[in-house]
Amino acid sequence: MAIINRTPNSMHDRGRTYELDHAVQAARRAVADGADWVDIGGLAFRADQDDLTVSAEIDRVAPVIEAVRAASDVVISVDTHRAEVARAALAAGADVVNDTNGIRDAAMAKAVAEAGASVVVTHSIGGPRTVVSRPTYTDVVDEVAHFLRERVRHALDAGIAPDRIIIDPGHDLNKNTYHSLELTRRLSEIAAIGYPTLAAVSNKDFIGETLDAPQDGRVEGTIAANVVCVLQGARVLRVHDVPQAVAAVRMTEAILGWRPPVNPRHNL
């Protein structure tokens, strides 16, 4: 899953894909580089970022979705916690709602169910735009798993089909570095819930703090974390650096016997 942020001050790309044409070009380039999926967002999770009206958020994401859908059959998701934005994005051609609010809003569940769309159910304590100071857990993996099971039940009760549900433990979302490392190490316990598991670890602070690496120096750490997540059961990786992630995943798949070598000649 390639990340396309139409925000002027996003964590990693610092507004490089804020302009409409830049966002569309980045999405098309990601698909050419091997992404199976593009995730388009117009509003950051963090509370200190710009505060948009619903209509302004729609204006950011819908044109990108329309342009990408016109050019490709790639999976498209909208990264939003607002039901009105989700409805507009699905009408524009999105397939999935990536809800960092964990389907807490009944209107979001209804929008996804009525569209027959898929949803990513993400864990966080407070949800988007909410400051959680010094988050604490008795057992972060157990508590995240409990939350995801409960929110999946809510999604099913709302009429979302079970094969349309993906779960995300929410690395770094209201979690410190130790929490995110623990989630990565024990991700198999999240995958055991029984729904496809998404890992969104790309260039996050837990990688930077672990390696003492700046935002633009976390590619290698991200690759290592992604590979561990795949080995622990992740089946979707949300990434900024698509070519590097694709190469790492394809190599991992070949080692696991899931993908043949592209050009085997050595000693043959």
C-alpha positions in Angstrom: 0.0 0.0 0.0 1.6 3.2 -1.2 1.0 6.4 0.9 -0.2 9.5 -0.9 -0.6 12.4 1.4 -2.5 15.5 0.1 -1.4 17.5 3.2 1.0 20.4 3.3 2.9 19.2 6.4 2.8 15.4 6.6 5.2 13.6 8.8 7.4 12.2 6.1 7.0 13.8 2.7 6.6 17.4 4.1 4.1 18.4 1.5 5.8 17.0 -1.6 2.5 15.4 -2.8 0.2 18.2 -1.6 -0.4 19.7 -5.0 -3.0 17.8 -7.0 -0.8 17.0 -10.0 2.1 15.9 -7.7 -0.3 13.6 -5.8 -1.6 12.0 -9.0 1.9 11.6 -10.4 3.1 10.0 -7.1 0.2 7.6 -7.2 0.9 6.6 -10.8 4.6 6.2 -10.1 3.9 4.0 -7.1 1.8 1.7 -9.2 4.5 1.6 -11.8 7.0 0.7 -9.1 4.9 -2.3 -8.0 2.4 -1.0 -5.5 -0.8 -3.0 -5.5 -2.7 -0.4 -3.6 -2.6 3.4 -3.0 -3.9 5.0 0.2 -4.9 8.7 -0.3 -5.3 11.0 2.7 -6.1 14.6 3.1 -6.0 15.1 6.9 -3.2 14.0 9.3 -3.9 11.9 12.4 -2.0 14.2 14.7 -3.9 16.9 16.6 -1.3 19.6 15.8 -1.9 19.5 12.1 -4.3 21.6 10.0 -8.0 21.5 10.9 -10.1 21.0 7.8 -13.8 21.2 7.1 -15.3 18.1 5.6 -15.8 19.7 2.3 -12.1 20.8 2.2 -11.0 17.2 3.0 -13.2 15.9 0.2 -11.7 18.5 -2.2 -8.2 17.1 -1.3 -8.9 13.4 -1.8 -11.7 13.0 -4.3 -9.9 14.4 -7.4 -6.8 12.2 -6.7 -9.0 9.2 -6.4 -10.9 10.0 -9.6 -7.6 10.5 -11.5 -6.0 7.3 -10.2 -9.2 5.3 -10.9 -9.3 6.6 -14.5 -5.8 5.4 -15.1 -5.5 2.1 -13.2 -7.5 -0.7 -11.6 -5.2 -0.6 -8.5 -6.8 -0.9 -5.1 -7.6 2.6 -3.8 -8.3 3.5 -0.2 -9.1 6.8 1.5 -7.5 7.5 4.8 -10.2 9.3 6.7 -12.3 9.0 9.9 -15.2 11.1 8.6 -18.2 9.3 7.1 -19.0 12.1 4.7 -15.5 12.0 3.3 -15.7 8.2 3.0 -19.0 8.4 1.1 -17.5 10.9 -1.3 -14.3 8.9 -1.8 -16.2 5.7 -2.5 -18.4 7.5 -5.0 -15.2 8.8 -6.7 -13.8 5.3 -7.1 -12.2 4.2 -3.9 -12.5 0.6 -2.8 -11.5 0.8 0.8 -11.9 3.1 3.8 -8.8 3.3 6.0 -10.4 4.4 9.2 -7.9 5.4 11.9 -10.8 5.9 14.2 -11.5 2.1 14.4 -15.1 2.3 13.2 -16.1 4.2 16.4 -18.5 6.4 14.3 -21.8 4.5 13.5 -22.2 6.7 10.4 -18.8 5.4 9.1 -19.9 1.8 9.6 -23.1 2.5 7.8 -21.4 4.2 4.9 -19.0 1.3 4.4 -21.7 -1.3 4.7 -24.1 0.4 2.3 -21.4 0.8 -0.3 -20.3 -2.9 0.1 -16.8 -1.5 0.5 -13.8 -2.8 2.5 -12.5 -1.2 5.7 -9.3 -1.1 7.6 -10.0 -1.1 11.3 -7.2 0.6 13.2 -6.3 0.7 16.9 -5.7 3.9 18.8 -6.7 5.0 22.3 -8.2 8.4 21.5 -8.7 8.4 17.8 -7.5 11.0 15.3 -6.9 14.6 16.3 -6.8 13.6 20.0 -3.8 14.1 22.2 -2.9 11.2 24.5 -0.1 12.0 26.8 2.2 9.2 27.9 0.0 6.3 26.9 0.2 3.2 29.1 -0.8 -0.4 28.7 -0.6 -3.4 31.0 0.0 -5.6 27.9 -0.1 -3.6 24.7 -0.6 -6.6 22.4 -3.5 -8.0 24.5 -5.2 -4.7 24.8 -4.8 -3.9 21.1 -6.1 -7.3 20.1 -9.1 -6.9 22.5 -9.9 -3.5 20.9 -9.7 -4.9 17.4 -11.9 -7.9 18.2 -14.5 -5.6 19.7 -14.4 -3.2 16.7 -14.6 -6.1 14.2 -17.8 -7.3 16.0 -19.2 -3.8 15.7 -18.4 -3.7 11.9 -20.0 -7.1 11.4 -23.1 -6.0 13.3 -23.3 -3.0 11.1 -23.5 -5.2 8.0 -19.9 -5.0 6.8 -19.0 -8.4 5.2 -16.3 -10.4 7.0 -14.2 -10.7 3.9 -14.2 -6.9 3.7 -12.4 -6.3 7.0 -8.7 -5.6 7.5 -7.1 -4.9 10.9 -4.3 -2.6 11.8 -2.7 -2.5 15.3 -1.8 1.1 14.8 2.0 1.3 15.3 2.9 4.6 17.0 -0.7 5.8 17.2 -1.0 6.6 21.0 1.9 4.2 21.6 5.5 4.8 22.5 8.6 3.2 20.9 8.6 0.2 23.3 4.9 -0.4 22.6 5.5 -0.4 18.8 8.5 -2.7 19.0 6.4 -5.1 21.1 3.6 -5.0 18.6 6.0 -5.8 15.8 7.7 -8.6 17.8 4.3 -10.2 18.6 2.3 -9.3 15.5 1.4 -12.9 15.0 -1.0 -12.5 17.9 -2.8 -9.8 16.0 -2.8 -11.8 12.8 -4.3 -14.7 14.8 -7.5 -12.7 15.2 -8.3 -14.0 11.8 -8.5 -11.0 9.4 -5.8 -9.8 7.0 -3.4 -7.7 9.0 -2.0 -4.4 7.8 1.3 -3.1 9.2 1.9 0.7 8.9 5.4 1.1 10.2 7.0 3.1 7.4 9.5 5.7 8.6 7.7 6.0 11.9 9.1 7.5 15.1 9.7 4.1 16.8 12.1 3.3 14.0 13.8 6.6 14.2 14.1 6.5 18.0 15.4 2.9 17.9 18.1 3.8 15.4 18.6 7.4 16.3 17.8 8.1 12.7 16.2 11.3 11.2 13.0 11.2 9.2 14.9 10.8 5.9 17.2 8.1 7.2 14.8 5.3 8.2 14.5 3.3 5.0 16.7 0.4 6.2 14.9 0.3 9.5 11.6 0.4 7.8 12.6 -2.6 5.5 13.7 -4.6 8.5 10.4 -3.9 10.4 8.4 -4.7 7.3 10.1 -8.0 6.8 9.5 -9.0 10.4 5.9 -8.0 10.1 5.5 -10.2 7.0 7.1 -13.1 8.9 4.7 -12.5 11.8 1.6 -12.6 9.5 1.1 -9.1 8.0 -0.4 -9.2 4.5 -0.6 -5.5 3.7 2.3 -3.1 4.2 1.7 0.7 4.2 4.8 2.3 2.8 6.3 5.6 1.6 9.3 4.1 -0.3 7.6 1.7 -2.8 10.6 0.3 -4.8 12.6 -0.6 -1.7 9.5 -2.2 0.0 8.5 -4.1 -3.1 12.1 -5.6 -3.5 12.2 -6.5 0.2 8.8 -8.2 0.1 9.5 -10.1 -3.1 12.7 -11.4 -1.7 11.0 -12.4 1.5 8.3 -14.2 -0.5 10.9 -16.0 -2.5 12.7 -17.2 0.6 9.4 -18.4 2.0 8.6 -20.3 -1.2 5.7 -18.1 -2.1 7.2 -16.5 -5.3 9.7 -18.1 -7.8 12.8 -16.2 -8.8 12.4 -13.9 -11.8 15.5 -14.9 -13.6 17.2 -18.0 -12.1 20.5 -18.8 -13.9 23.2 -19.2 -11.3 24.7 -22.7 -11.4 21.8 -23.9 -13.5 
